[in-house]
Amino acid sequence: MAALAFSIAKFCAAQPAAVDNDILAAIEALAQTYKTLSSGLIYEKPPQAPLPGELYASLTTFLDEIKKQQAERGASASFKDIEIFYLLVFLYRMGLLRTNGRPRSRLFMEFLRGQFPEAPELKKEESRIIVP
């Protein structure tokens, strides 16, 4: 779960225009995809908006890489689609609790960034104004 949350936080650090609604839309679409995958159907419906669509694609490739790594290691306890669905539902609900509902809210992103304080990829850019 931490790796998935970190990849979301890293994506948001690289995309300054991203807001909580973008994250929640991508997580919701990905959760719906994994819900259908767990029932045996292959049906993807990525979000139409550009930023949630990019995050959706990023998370999809991240989860595919994790599955490939587990298959190469021969891990007997690989992730099942329903487990990933439950993880995505948890992150979605956490996002609903951590955001204030405003359209430009970034509280959930700040929460995710705060969970990884030592990560250099998530550091906020320092001000370039030189004060004498």
Backbone as JSON Lines, residues from 0, in Angstrom:
{"i":0,"aa":"M","n":[0.82,-1.18,0.0],"ca":[0.0,0.0,0.0],"c":[0.86,1.25,0.0]}
{"i":1,"aa":"A","n":[1.95,1.19,0.75],"ca":[2.82,2.36,0.83],"c":[3.43,2.67,-0.54]}
{"i":2,"aa":"A","n":[3.77,1.64,-1.29],"ca":[4.36,1.88,-2.61],"c":[3.36,2.53,-3.55]}
{"i":3,"aa":"L","n":[2.11,2.13,-3.47],"ca":[1.08,2.73,-4.33],"c":[0.83,4.18,-3.92]}
{"i":4,"aa":"A","n":[0.76,4.43,-2.62],"ca":[0.56,5.8,-2.14],"c":[1.76,6.67,-2.51]}
{"i":5,"aa":"F","n":[2.97,6.1,-2.43],"ca":[4.16,6.86,-2.8],"c":[4.16,7.2,-4.28]}
{"i":6,"aa":"S","n":[3.72,6.27,-5.12],"ca":[3.69,6.56,-6.56],"c":[2.66,7.64,-6.87]}
{"i":7,"aa":"I","n":[1.56,7.69,-6.13],"ca":[0.58,8.77,-6.31],"c":[1.19,10.09,-5.89]}
{"i":8,"aa":"A","n":[1.86,10.09,-4.74],"ca":[2.48,11.33,-4.24],"c":[3.57,11.81,-5.19]}
{"i":9,"aa":"K","n":[4.35,10.88,-5.76],"ca":[5.4,11.26,-6.69],"c":[4.81,11.84,-7.98]}
{"i":10,"aa":"F","n":[3.73,11.27,-8.46],"ca":[3.06,11.8,-9.64],"c":[2.56,13.22,-9.37]}
{"i":11,"aa":"C","n":[1.97,13.43,-8.21],"ca":[1.42,14.75,-7.87],"c":[2.53,15.78,-7.69]}
{"i":12,"aa":"A","n":[3.69,15.35,-7.22],"ca":[4.81,16.28,-7.08],"c":[5.3,16.74,-8.45]}
{"i":13,"aa":"A","n":[5.18,15.87,-9.45],"ca":[5.62,16.23,-10.8],"c":[4.56,17.01,-11.57]}
{"i":14,"aa":"Q","n":[3.32,16.96,-11.11],"ca":[2.21,17.65,-11.79],"c":[1.64,18.71,-10.86]}
{"i":15,"aa":"P","n":[2.11,19.94,-10.94],"ca":[1.63,20.97,-10.01],"c":[0.16,21.35,-10.19]}
{"i":16,"aa":"A","n":[-0.43,21.03,-11.31],"ca":[-1.84,21.38,-11.54],"c":[-2.8,20.35,-10.96]}
{"i":17,"aa":"A","n":[-2.29,19.23,-10.46],"ca":[-3.15,18.17,-9.95],"c":[-3.82,18.6,-8.64]}
{"i":18,"aa":"V","n":[-5.07,18.18,-8.49],"ca":[-5.83,18.45,-7.26],"c":[-6.41,17.13,-6.77]}
{"i":19,"aa":"D","n":[-7.01,17.17,-5.58],"ca":[-7.54,15.95,-4.97],"c":[-8.59,15.27,-5.84]}
{"i":20,"aa":"N","n":[-9.43,16.04,-6.5],"ca":[-10.47,15.44,-7.35],"c":[-9.86,14.63,-8.49]}
{"i":21,"aa":"D","n":[-8.71,15.05,-9.01],"ca":[-8.02,14.29,-10.06],"c":[-7.56,12.94,-9.52]}
{"i":22,"aa":"I","n":[-6.99,12.96,-8.33],"ca":[-6.5,11.72,-7.71],"c":[-7.67,10.78,-7.46]}
{"i":23,"aa":"L","n":[-8.73,11.31,-6.88],"ca":[-9.88,10.47,-6.55],"c":[-10.53,9.89,-7.81]}
{"i":24,"aa":"A","n":[-10.58,10.66,-8.89],"ca":[-11.16,10.16,-10.14],"c":[-10.33,9.01,-10.7]}
{"i":25,"aa":"A","n":[-9.01,9.15,-10.64],"ca":[-8.13,8.09,-11.15],"c":[-8.23,6.84,-10.3]}
{"i":26,"aa":"I","n":[-8.25,7.01,-8.98],"ca":[-8.34,5.85,-8.09],"c":[-9.69,5.15,-8.26]}
{"i":27,"aa":"E","n":[-10.75,5.92,-8.41],"ca":[-12.08,5.33,-8.58],"c":[-12.16,4.54,-9.89]}
{"i":28,"aa":"A","n":[-11.63,5.09,-10.97],"ca":[-11.65,4.38,-12.25],"c":[-10.81,3.11,-12.2]}
{"i":29,"aa":"L","n":[-9.67,3.19,-11.53],"ca":[-8.81,2.01,-11.42],"c":[-9.47,0.95,-10.54]}
{"i":30,"aa":"A","n":[-10.16,1.38,-9.49],"ca":[-10.87,0.43,-8.63],"c":[-11.98,-0.27,-9.42]}
{"i":31,"aa":"Q","n":[-12.69,0.47,-10.25],"ca":[-13.73,-0.15,-11.07],"c":[-13.13,-1.16,-12.05]}
{"i":32,"aa":"T","n":[-11.97,-0.84,-12.58],"ca":[-11.29,-1.76,-13.49],"c":[-10.93,-3.05,-12.77]}
{"i":33,"aa":"Y","n":[-10.37,-2.94,-11.57],"ca":[-9.97,-4.14,-10.83],"c":[-11.18,-4.9,-10.3]}
{"i":34,"aa":"K","n":[-12.28,-4.23,-10.08],"ca":[-13.5,-4.94,-9.68],"c":[-13.98,-5.83,-10.81]}
{"i":35,"aa":"T","n":[-13.96,-5.31,-12.04],"ca":[-14.37,-6.13,-13.17],"c":[-13.35,-7.23,-13.46]}
{"i":36,"aa":"L","n":[-12.06,-6.94,-13.24],"ca":[-11.03,-7.97,-13.44],"c":[-11.2,-9.12,-12.45]}
{"i":37,"aa":"S","n":[-11.59,-8.8,-11.23],"ca":[-11.76,-9.85,-10.22],"c":[-12.94,-10.76,-10.55]}
{"i":38,"aa":"S","n":[-13.9,-10.25,-11.32],"ca":[-15.04,-11.08,-11.71],"c":[-14.77,-11.85,-13.0]}
{"i":39,"aa":"G","n":[-13.61,-11.62,-13.61],"ca":[-13.24,-12.37,-14.8],"c":[-13.39,-11.6,-16.1]}
{"i":40,"aa":"L","n":[-13.89,-10.39,-16.03],"ca":[-14.05,-9.57,-17.23],"c":[-12.88,-8.61,-17.37]}
{"i":41,"aa":"I","n":[-12.5,-8.35,-18.6],"ca":[-11.46,-7.36,-18.85],"c":[-12.14,-6.15,-19.47]}
{"i":42,"aa":"Y","n":[-12.28,-5.1,-18.66],"ca":[-12.95,-3.89,-19.1],"c":[-12.29,-2.7,-18.43]}
{"i":43,"aa":"E","n":[-11.69,-1.85,-19.23],"ca":[-11.04,-0.65,-18.69],"c":[-11.79,0.57,-19.17]}
{"i":44,"aa":"K","n":[-11.99,1.49,-18.26],"ca":[-12.59,2.77,-18.62],"c":[-11.79,3.87,-17.91]}
{"i":45,"aa":"P","n":[-10.69,4.31,-18.53],"ca":[-9.89,5.35,-17.89],"c":[-10.63,6.68,-17.86]}
{"i":46,"aa":"P","n":[-10.29,7.54,-16.93],"ca":[-10.94,8.86,-16.86],"c":[-10.69,9.67,-18.13]}
{"i":47,"aa":"Q","n":[-11.65,10.51,-18.48],"ca":[-11.54,11.31,-19.7],"c":[-10.65,12.54,-19.53]}
{"i":48,"aa":"A","n":[-10.61,13.09,-18.33],"ca":[-9.8,14.28,-18.08],"c":[-8.32,13.93,-18.2]}
{"i":49,"aa":"P","n":[-7.48,14.87,-18.63],"ca":[-6.07,14.56,-18.89],"c":[-5.28,14.13,-17.65]}
{"i":50,"aa":"L","n":[-5.34,14.89,-16.56],"ca":[-4.54,14.54,-15.39],"c":[-4.97,13.22,-14.74]}
{"i":51,"aa":"P","n":[-6.26,13.0,-14.49],"ca":[-6.63,11.69,-13.96],"c":[-6.29,10.55,-14.92]}
{"i":52,"aa":"G","n":[-6.37,10.8,-16.21],"ca":[-6.0,9.78,-17.19],"c":[-4.52,9.43,-17.12]}
{"i":53,"aa":"E","n":[-3.68,10.45,-16.95],"ca":[-2.24,10.2,-16.81],"c":[-1.94,9.44,-15.53]}
{"i":54,"aa":"L","n":[-2.59,9.82,-14.43],"ca":[-2.37,9.12,-13.17],"c":[-2.87,7.69,-13.27]}
{"i":55,"aa":"Y","n":[-3.99,7.48,-13.92],"ca":[-4.54,6.14,-14.14],"c":[-3.53,5.28,-14.89]}
{"i":56,"aa":"A","n":[-2.97,5.83,-15.96],"ca":[-1.98,5.08,-16.76],"c":[-0.73,4.8,-15.94]}
{"i":57,"aa":"S","n":[-0.3,5.77,-15.16],"ca":[0.88,5.6,-14.33],"c":[0.67,4.51,-13.28]}
{"i":58,"aa":"L","n":[-0.48,4.52,-12.63],"ca":[-0.77,3.5,-11.62],"c":[-0.94,2.13,-12.25]}
{"i":59,"aa":"T","n":[-1.52,2.08,-13.43],"ca":[-1.69,0.8,-14.12],"c":[-0.33,0.18,-14.46]}
{"i":60,"aa":"T","n":[0.58,0.98,-14.98],"ca":[1.92,0.45,-15.3],"c":[2.65,0.06,-14.02]}
{"i":61,"aa":"F","n":[2.48,0.84,-12.95],"ca":[3.12,0.5,-11.68],"c":[2.63,-0.84,-11.15]}
{"i":62,"aa":"L","n":[1.32,-1.05,-11.17],"ca":[0.77,-2.32,-10.68],"c":[1.15,-3.48,-11.58]}
{"i":63,"aa":"D","n":[1.24,-3.26,-12.89],"ca":[1.69,-4.31,-13.8],"c":[3.14,-4.7,-13.52]}
{"i":64,"aa":"E","n":[3.99,-3.7,-13.23],"ca":[5.39,-3.99,-12.9],"c":[5.49,-4.79,-11.62]}
{"i":65,"aa":"I","n":[4.69,-4.46,-10.63],"ca":[4.7,-5.2,-9.37],"c":[4.29,-6.66,-9.61]}
{"i":66,"aa":"K","n":[3.27,-6.86,-10.42],"ca":[2.82,-8.23,-10.73],"c":[3.9,-9.0,-11.48]}
{"i":67,"aa":"K","n":[4.6,-8.35,-12.42],"ca":[5.68,-9.01,-13.16],"c":[6.83,-9.39,-12.24]}
{"i":68,"aa":"Q","n":[7.18,-8.49,-11.32],"ca":[8.26,-8.78,-10.38],"c":[7.91,-9.97,-9.5]}
{"i":69,"aa":"Q","n":[6.68,-10.04,-9.06],"ca":[6.26,-11.18,-8.24],"c":[6.27,-12.47,-9.04]}
{"i":70,"aa":"A","n":[5.89,-12.4,-10.3],"ca":[5.9,-13.6,-11.14],"c":[7.32,-14.07,-11.41]}
{"i":71,"aa":"E","n":[8.27,-13.13,-11.59],"ca":[9.66,-13.5,-11.83],"c":[10.29,-14.12,-10.6]}
{"i":72,"aa":"R","n":[9.92,-13.63,-9.43],"ca":[10.45,-14.19,-8.19],"c":[9.82,-15.53,-7.86]}
{"i":73,"aa":"G","n":[8.71,-15.81,-8.5],"ca":[8.0,-17.04,-8.2],"c":[7.3,-16.97,-6.85]}
{"i":74,"aa":"A","n":[6.89,-15.78,-6.49],"ca":[6.23,-15.59,-5.21],"c":[4.91,-16.35,-5.2]}
{"i":75,"aa":"S","n":[4.75,-17.17,-4.18],"ca":[3.52,-17.96,-4.1],"c":[2.33,-17.11,-3.68]}
{"i":76,"aa":"A","n":[2.6,-16.02,-2.99],"ca":[1.51,-15.15,-2.52],"c":[1.49,-13.87,-3.35]}
{"i":77,"aa":"S","n":[1.2,-14.0,-4.63],"ca":[1.13,-12.82,-5.48],"c":[-0.19,-12.1,-5.24]}
{"i":78,"aa":"F","n":[-0.23,-10.84,-5.62],"ca":[-1.43,-10.04,-5.42],"c":[-2.55,-10.54,-6.33]}
{"i":79,"aa":"K","n":[-3.71,-10.67,-5.76],"ca":[-4.89,-11.01,-6.55],"c":[-5.58,-9.7,-6.91]}
{"i":80,"aa":"D","n":[-6.38,-9.75,-7.97],"ca":[-7.07,-8.55,-8.42],"c":[-8.02,-8.01,-7.36]}
{"i":81,"aa":"I","n":[-8.67,-8.9,-6.62],"ca":[-9.61,-8.45,-5.6],"c":[-8.88,-7.76,-4.45]}
{"i":82,"aa":"E","n":[-7.65,-8.2,-4.14],"ca":[-6.87,-7.54,-3.09],"c":[-6.46,-6.13,-3.51]}
{"i":83,"aa":"I","n":[-6.09,-5.98,-4.77],"ca":[-5.75,-4.65,-5.28],"c":[-7.0,-3.77,-5.29]}
{"i":84,"aa":"F","n":[-8.15,-4.36,-5.61],"ca":[-9.4,-3.61,-5.56],"c":[-9.66,-3.09,-4.15]}
{"i":85,"aa":"Y","n":[-9.49,-3.95,-3.14],"ca":[-9.71,-3.52,-1.75],"c":[-8.73,-2.43,-1.35]}
{"i":86,"aa":"L","n":[-7.5,-2.53,-1.81],"ca":[-6.5,-1.5,-1.52],"c":[-6.9,-0.17,-2.15]}
{"i":87,"aa":"L","n":[-7.37,-0.21,-3.38],"ca":[-7.79,1.02,-4.06],"c":[-9.03,1.63,-3.4]}
{"i":88,"aa":"V","n":[-9.94,0.79,-2.94],"ca":[-11.12,1.3,-2.23],"c":[-10.68,1.96,-0.93]}
{"i":89,"aa":"F","n":[-9.72,1.36,-0.23],"ca":[-9.21,1.97,1.0],"c":[-8.59,3.34,0.71]}
{"i":90,"aa":"L","n":[-7.76,3.42,-0.33],"ca":[-7.14,4.71,-0.67],"c":[-8.19,5.73,-1.09]}
{"i":91,"aa":"Y","n":[-9.21,5.3,-1.8],"ca":[-10.28,6.21,-2.21],"c":[-11.02,6.76,-0.99]}
{"i":92,"aa":"R","n":[-11.35,5.88,-0.07],"ca":[-12.05,6.32,1.14],"c":[-11.16,7.22,1.99]}
{"i":93,"aa":"M","n":[-9.88,6.9,2.05],"ca":[-8.95,7.76,2.77],"c":[-8.91,9.15,2.12]}
{"i":94,"aa":"G","n":[-8.94,9.18,0.81],"ca":[-8.95,10.45,0.1],"c":[-10.21,11.25,0.37]}
{"i":95,"aa":"L","n":[-11.34,10.56,0.44],"ca":[-12.59,11.26,0.75],"c":[-12.57,11.86,2.15]}
{"i":96,"aa":"L","n":[-11.92,11.15,3.08],"ca":[-11.83,11.66,4.45],"c":[-10.84,12.81,4.57]}
{"i":97,"aa":"R","n":[-9.8,12.8,3.74],"ca":[-8.73,13.79,3.87],"c":[-8.93,15.03,3.01]}
{"i":98,"aa":"T","n":[-9.93,15.07,2.19],"ca":[-10.17,16.25,1.37],"c":[-11.37,17.01,1.93]}
{"i":99,"aa":"N","n":[-11.45,18.28,1.6],"ca":[-12.55,19.08,2.14],"c":[-13.68,19.27,1.14]}
{"i":100,"aa":"G","n":[-13.58,18.69,-0.04],"ca":[-14.66,18.75,-1.01],"c":[-14.6,19.94,-1.95]}
{"i":101,"aa":"R","n":[-13.7,20.84,-1.73],"ca":[-13.58,21.99,-2.63],"c":[-12.9,21.56,-3.93]}
{"i":102,"aa":"P","n":[-13.22,22.23,-5.03],"ca":[-12.69,21.79,-6.32],"c":[-11.16,21.86,-6.44]}
{"i":103,"aa":"R","n":[-10.52,22.79,-5.77],"ca":[-9.07,22.93,-5.9],"c":[-8.33,22.45,-4.66]}
{"i":104,"aa":"S","n":[-8.97,21.62,-3.88],"ca":[-8.39,21.12,-2.64],"c":[-7.16,20.26,-2.93]}
{"i":105,"aa":"R","n":[-6.15,20.39,-2.07],"ca":[-4.93,19.61,-2.2],"c":[-4.57,18.96,-0.86]}
{"i":106,"aa":"L","n":[-5.54,18.81,0.03],"ca":[-5.28,18.27,1.36],"c":[-4.86,16.81,1.31]}
{"i":107,"aa":"F","n":[-5.5,16.01,0.48],"ca":[-5.14,14.6,0.38],"c":[-3.73,14.45,-0.18]}
{"i":108,"aa":"M","n":[-3.37,15.28,-1.15],"ca":[-2.01,15.25,-1.69],"c":[-0.99,15.6,-0.61]}
{"i":109,"aa":"E","n":[-1.29,16.61,0.19],"ca":[-0.39,17.0,1.27],"c":[-0.3,15.89,2.31]}
{"i":110,"aa":"F","n":[-1.4,15.21,2.56],"ca":[-1.38,14.08,3.48],"c":[-0.46,12.98,2.96]}
{"i":111,"aa":"L","n":[-0.58,12.64,1.68],"ca":[0.29,11.61,1.11],"c":[1.75,12.04,1.15]}
{"i":112,"aa":"R","n":[2.0,13.3,0.84],"ca":[3.37,13.82,0.87],"c":[3.93,13.76,2.29]}
{"i":113,"aa":"G","n":[3.1,14.0,3.28],"ca":[3.52,13.96,4.67],"c":[3.84,12.57,5.17]}
{"i":114,"aa":"Q","n":[3.34,11.55,4.5],"ca":[3.62,10.17,4.9],"c":[5.04,9.73,4.54]}
{"i":115,"aa":"F","n":[5.68,10.46,3.64],"ca":[7.02,10.13,3.18],"c":[7.92,11.36,3.31]}
{"i":116,"aa":"P","n":[8.22,11.79,4.54],"ca":[8.94,13.06,4.72],"c":[10.39,13.04,4.24]}
{"i":117,"aa":"E","n":[11.01,11.89,4.16],"ca":[12.42,11.81,3.79],"c":[12.64,11.63,2.29]}
{"i":118,"aa":"A","n":[11.59,11.46,1.53],"ca":[11.73,11.21,0.1],"c":[12.15,12.48,-0.64]}
{"i":119,"aa":"P","n":[13.3,12.44,-1.32],"ca":[13.74,13.65,-2.04],"c":[12.85,13.99,-3.23]}
{"i":120,"aa":"E","n":[12.13,12.99,-3.79],"ca":[11.27,13.27,-4.95],"c":[10.07,14.12,-4.57]}
{"i":121,"aa":"L","n":[9.7,14.1,-3.29],"ca":[8.48,14.77,-2.86],"c":[8.73,16.11,-2.19]}
{"i":122,"aa":"K","n":[9.98,16.51,-2.09],"ca":[10.3,17.78,-1.44],"c":[9.71,18.92,-2.25]}
{"i":123,"aa":"K","n":[9.18,19.9,-1.55],"ca":[8.68,21.08,-2.24],"c":[9.87,21.9,-2.71]}
{"i":124,"aa":"E","n":[9.7,22.52,-3.85],"ca":[10.76,23.34,-4.4],"c":[10.91,24.6,-3.55]}
{"i":125,"aa":"E","n":[12.14,24.89,-3.2],"ca":[12.43,26.08,-2.41],"c":[12.21,27.33,-3.25]}
{"i":126,"aa":"S","n":[11.89,28.4,-2.59],"ca":[11.68,29.66,-3.27],"c":[12.99,30.13,-3.88]}
{"i":127,"aa":"R","n":[12.92,30.66,-5.07],"ca":[14.12,31.13,-5.76],"c":[14.38,32.61,-5.51]}
{"i":128,"aa":"I","n":[13.59,33.21,-4.67],"ca":[13.78,34.62,-4.34],"c":[14.92,34.73,-3.34]}
{"i":129,"aa":"I","n":[15.88,35.55,-3.66],"ca":[17.03,35.74,-2.78],"c":[16.76,36.96,-1.9]}
{"i":130,"aa":"V","n":[16.79,36.71,-0.6],"ca":[16.54,37.79,0.36],"c":[17.89,38.2,0.94]}
{"i":131,"aa":"P","n":[18.25,39.49,0.86],"ca":[19.55,39.92,1.37],"c":[19.6,39.91,2.88]}
